[in-house]
């Protein structure tokens, strides 16, 4: 889906490009349904032919689970991607953050109708911004109107384009600094008047979690989601610049183009993404998280219903946005729930059917090429 759920403004979109990198054959585990995923395998191979260095995916249904890789995880050595690769999941982080806020609502510690100003007084002010008019719900469903800090021209030059990124990739940014970048711009619309994806919304959501609990959003995600579900490959890295092993390298053009040199962007300071997109996971863990969420293991029925109450995602075909959760209708009419995510050199998607019985998570280790929608359609529409 082309919804810009990523932290990077112009990367992690499905563009057709060519990359001078070798493509390997897909390697599937010996799961009982491996043969049933031929179309998914073909879509992954097509992504590599279009320029993605490598793809890793894990899917499952009532018959079992299946994992496959294609392409390379390291352009220098030719090492293939691994089925257990850990990768930066970008905006998939938002579902984790929303889950924690909804748990806090279920505990009576906050209301989604609370204003931002109640918990973060005076933070959202200036240039027409007013945190007294923005509710937590409007943060989570992107109807706040608050400017997306990743669209700021100086921020793009500093952190997403080649010269700036190579100098500043290890800079630490505080959430308050990111919010200040956003509030230096006028809001896009009055709260509730429209829809526009803004990473700033989830920076604020992470700050609210800390204000309510006295702990960082990372601590609360670990305590409330990662530990209970046994997500051993999932972490909130904070300012840690490296990826835990096993993992592949991550690549970007660091330009608003699909041509030109390819740069290794594996190491970076994820504080530039923070609670909007800083997490790390693998495909198996993402599947475990979304199936548990949709099956009601993480939220009471009332809060899960709130999360699945969607608004029109204007300009995004066949998709609606809930509270950190995307509902999309695939080409064959199948409805799936989940989220996409992108950050430098990493483009990911994790989805499941509403009953949690059919699921898929995959990652491209490049951010300028590949058709993620084709992978989704192949998995859910080719049975």
Beta strands, then each sheet from edge to edge (+ up, - down):
strand 1: 27-28
strand 2: 54-61
strand 3: 64-71
strand 4: 87-88
strand 5: 125-126
strand 6: 129-130
strand 7: 235-236
strand 8: 251-252
strand 9: 263-264
strand 10: 279-281
strand 11: 311-312
strand 12: 319-321
strand 13: 326-329
strand 14: 335-343
strand 15: 346-352
strand 16: 359-364
sheet 1: 1+ 3- 2+ 16- 15+ 14- 13+ 12- 11+
sheet 2: 4+ 10- 7+
sheet 3: 5+ 6-
sheet 4: 8+ 9-
end
